[in-house]
Amino acid sequence: MKKEEIFKKYKDEWVLIECRKVDENFELIEGEPLYHSKDKDEVYRKLLETRPKDYTIEYTGEVPEDLVVML
C-alpha cells in the first residue's frame, strides 16, 4: 500500500508499518500497515509484540508547530 493511501485510510492515527519500499533517504514509499490506533502507546506495545524487521511508525495527522521530536 502506498504511503498516501495509508495516510488517507488511517487519518489522525498512529500506524505501525512494515516497510516494503523506501527512497534513498529511507522515507517510506510503500508498506504494509500492521497496526493502527489513536493511542500511540498501543502502537508501541504492538511493536514490542510483533517485532517486525523493517518498520516505521507514522502519525497521519497534523503535527503541532510547537511539538519537538527527538530521535
FIPA-213891 format. One record per residue (C-alpha): residue in three letters; x, y, z; residue number from 1. Coordinates in nm, 3 decimals. Layout:
["Ala" [X Y Z] NUM]
...
# end
This chain:
["Met" [0.000 0.000 0.000] 1]
["Lys" [0.139 0.342 -0.091] 2]
["Lys" [0.218 0.590 0.187] 3]
["Glu" [-0.052 0.830 0.065] 4]
["Glu" [-0.315 0.553 0.080] 5]
["Ile" [-0.212 0.461 0.436] 6]
["Phe" [-0.233 0.825 0.548] 7]
["Lys" [-0.577 0.863 0.390] 8]
["Lys" [-0.718 0.538 0.531] 9]
["Tyr" [-0.585 0.588 0.886] 10]
["Lys" [-0.621 0.966 0.917] 11]
["Asp" [-0.520 1.115 1.254] 12]
["Glu" [-0.386 0.785 1.385] 13]
["Trp" [-0.052 0.627 1.474] 14]
["Val" [0.032 0.346 1.232] 15]
["Leu" [0.290 0.068 1.262] 16]
["Ile" [0.400 -0.008 0.907] 17]
["Glu" [0.622 -0.285 0.772] 18]
["Cys" [0.835 -0.112 0.507] 19]
["Arg" [0.826 -0.264 0.159] 20]
["Lys" [0.986 0.023 -0.033] 21]
["Val" [1.179 0.331 0.084] 22]
["Asp" [1.361 0.607 -0.104] 23]
["Glu" [1.731 0.700 -0.082] 24]
["Asn" [1.659 0.898 0.238] 25]
["Phe" [1.478 0.598 0.393] 26]
["Glu" [1.141 0.774 0.362] 27]
["Leu" [0.850 0.534 0.327] 28]
["Ile" [0.712 0.485 -0.024] 29]
["Glu" [0.515 0.161 0.023] 30]
["Gly" [0.439 -0.062 0.319] 31]
["Glu" [0.201 -0.296 0.493] 32]
["Pro" [0.006 -0.149 0.786] 33]
["Leu" [0.040 -0.389 1.079] 34]
["Tyr" [-0.148 -0.196 1.347] 35]
["His" [-0.312 0.142 1.394] 36]
["Ser" [-0.461 0.338 1.682] 37]
["Lys" [-0.527 0.689 1.804] 38]
["Asp" [-0.328 0.587 2.114] 39]
["Lys" [0.047 0.600 2.045] 40]
["Asp" [0.125 0.372 2.340] 41]
["Glu" [-0.093 0.094 2.195] 42]
["Val" [0.107 0.105 1.872] 43]
["Tyr" [0.438 0.083 2.059] 44]
["Arg" [0.308 -0.214 2.261] 45]
["Lys" [0.215 -0.386 1.936] 46]
["Leu" [0.564 -0.313 1.803] 47]
["Leu" [0.716 -0.496 2.101] 48]
["Glu" [0.481 -0.791 2.044] 49]
["Thr" [0.537 -0.830 1.671] 50]
["Arg" [0.897 -0.706 1.633] 51]
["Pro" [0.890 -0.653 1.256] 52]
["Lys" [1.231 -0.636 1.089] 53]
["Asp" [1.191 -0.323 0.876] 54]
["Tyr" [0.930 -0.086 1.009] 55]
["Thr" [0.826 0.271 1.069] 56]
["Ile" [0.571 0.430 1.297] 57]
["Glu" [0.394 0.723 1.136] 58]
["Tyr" [0.144 0.975 1.269] 59]
["Thr" [-0.102 1.057 0.992] 60]
["Gly" [-0.245 1.378 1.134] 61]
["Glu" [-0.125 1.735 1.163] 62]
["Val" [0.182 1.774 1.382] 63]
["Pro" [0.157 2.086 1.602] 64]
["Glu" [0.416 2.352 1.521] 65]
["Asp" [0.529 2.368 1.884] 66]
["Leu" [0.597 1.993 1.905] 67]
["Val" [0.959 1.884 1.934] 68]
["Val" [1.061 1.535 1.818] 69]
["Met" [1.382 1.372 1.938] 70]
["Leu" [1.528 1.062 1.778] 71]
# end
